[in-house]
Amino acid sequence: MHRIDQRFVELRRAGRKALCVYLCVGDPSLEASGFLALEAIDAGADILELGVPFSDPTADGPTLARAAERAIAAGATLERVLEVASRIRARSEAPLVLFTYYNPVLVVGEAKVARLAREAGVDALLVVDLPPEEAGPLRAVCAAEGLGVVPLVSPTSHAARVEAIRHASMPLDGAPRAFVYSISMTGVTGASPSDLAAAARDAEAMRRAFDRPVLLGFGIDSGASARLAAGEASGGADGVVVGTALARRIEQAASGDEQRRAVRAFVSELRRALDEPA
Amino acid sequence: MLGAGYFGQFGGRFVAETLVPALEELDRARQEILPTPAFQAELHELLRSYVGRPTPLTEAKRLARRIDPDGGAIAELLLKREDLCHTGAHKINNALGQLLLAKAMGKTRIIAETGAGQHGVATATAAALLGLPCEVYQGALDMERQAPNVARMRLLGARVVPVESGSRTLKDAMNEALRDWVTNVRTTYYCVGSAAGPHPYPTLVASLQRIIGDEARASCIDRGALPDVVIACVGGGSNAIGIFKAFEGDASVSLYGVEAAGLGIDTDKHAATLSRGRIGVLHGAKSYVLCDDAGQVTEAHSVSAGLDYPGVGPEHARLRDTGRATYVSATDTEALDAALEVARAEGIVVALETAHAFAAIGAIARREAEARGRPARILVCLSGRGDKDLDTITAYGGGK
């Protein structure tokens, strides 16, 4: 079984919600991101999203846009992010999702990115501005390397749209089932939390529609909101994704040591909140 | 299989999932509302009585002789006068059409991006006319260099939002408009200003701008002949696609787009996307893009804020690759010189965007005359007037 699917089976068996942590790789440096990722895994993150910084991050709010600017200035590119992924993989079996905008993938080359991602130990790609209608070629080359492409659903995805996404994102032979990323609200990353309890109920409906694990992201910035977003033990989302709130702590920390402590403390807080009985 | 809205391999819809249903809704409105007789009648009445269409063709005899003193290259030089539209540029054709559509769709708030401010002014104008609240995103650098248009937008009741990120120009304004749209997508209509962006914008904008070419073609036929050559400046490419569309099927007519070469296309300070870009995705469409080997979009440069953009509309990418249109470029200095030349020869102060098209007339005319063995009849899209650029043009031309 694919590593990422195995992780969801284990979580379900243990009755736990998945904690997925997003890191903008290269912020503050490529080397530091590798350490911070391992720190997050050690503190209880189940899955890591490794963000490729992009010059024009239209789905991101100011915090992650600033993180991307710093990461680009520090020399982060898609290929260097994958080098960081392989260093993480050498030390951990946590599932890794490469989170990127499409232009770096297109310019480097879809087949080359899929091959490099597989070699680096990545499990799936999430391309935020690549709707399933445009994702056919990437899904094919990823499946050939044993990688998934994570589909997204949004509060604006009406029933017919959900069906279209489901149909266009069925796991191909060789690819993991991975998960569905459910966006909790209309907005960019880091916006104020919306009605997360309602989003958790929507996520449950998505899980039934897709018959795949659903992770809820956007607007989750504390243990309490993670708990709310994850919903009931037997229902709700299968887990949550946290990005901006972590990037903000990294941004505000004064030193490398402080960044590591901040990541550990925050990921631990999220982990505890998710593991509390509902 | 390719998704919706492709021009050859270019175009498509590369956006966050949240926006896909809104683009589908817009595409339905484009197909179901836009073509109806009632909508067309309302739009054309406003274009006539409010915008001042049809715009005339002006023959530029003095300019022709200055560019081509012996008459060997230019038989006739005709200017399609979009500068005479209300608000001073072709942008109003698109803004008015889109905002009428927004109203018919029940949208209650308008947003737009702007570079030079002409699209911002046009959108603010249409919003005022139709009673819709309007916010315009503009790069902070562009707000400085196009200050008169900022004042006009505010006077028209629009809120102008400065964008401080990135290069503080058009690209960054479009990023910020997309962020607003993804946040307020249920109530808000995003009025894209160029024939760029995700499907259906390139098709929608081209369909609203082709009136430029349809009128110009009819006027040329009234005068006795089609032009041999059509020339337009290209940033995102809306005035160019608007005039090209009508002549695309006329095999005898050569189409030329003129991009901004900034300090020169062999420097790193230019906006010549079709000349020097590579295939990429920016702002929702696959087209040519100025970006590095890692896929990071690079900052464009042009003296003209409206051309200072590292992308280009996908239909131009196809016209370039099929060879149906030819894309050349003009530098900042060549454009400024052309603006001075047109002012003194014809008494028309053209926008710096438009000045790029004028800067290329001589070289294109000589090339076409040689190929045809006779002087060429040339039609230039005079896309906008240059009042907004007076500071830049006079600072440059003060000693000339």
Interface residues (C-beta under 8 A of the other chain):
Chain A: F54 S55 D56 P57 T58 A59 G61 A65 I72 T77 L78 E79 Y102 N103 P104 V105 L106 V107 V108 V128 D129 L130 P131 E133 E134 G136 L152 V153 S154 P155 T156 S157 H158 R161 I165 I183 T186 G187 V188 A191
Chain B: M1 G3 A4 G12 R13 F14 V15 A16 E17 T18 L19 V20 P21 A22 E24 S165 G166 K171 N175 L178 R179 V182 T183 N184 V185 R186 R278 I279 G280 V281 L282 H283 G284 K286 V289 C291 D293 A294 G295 Q296 V297 T298
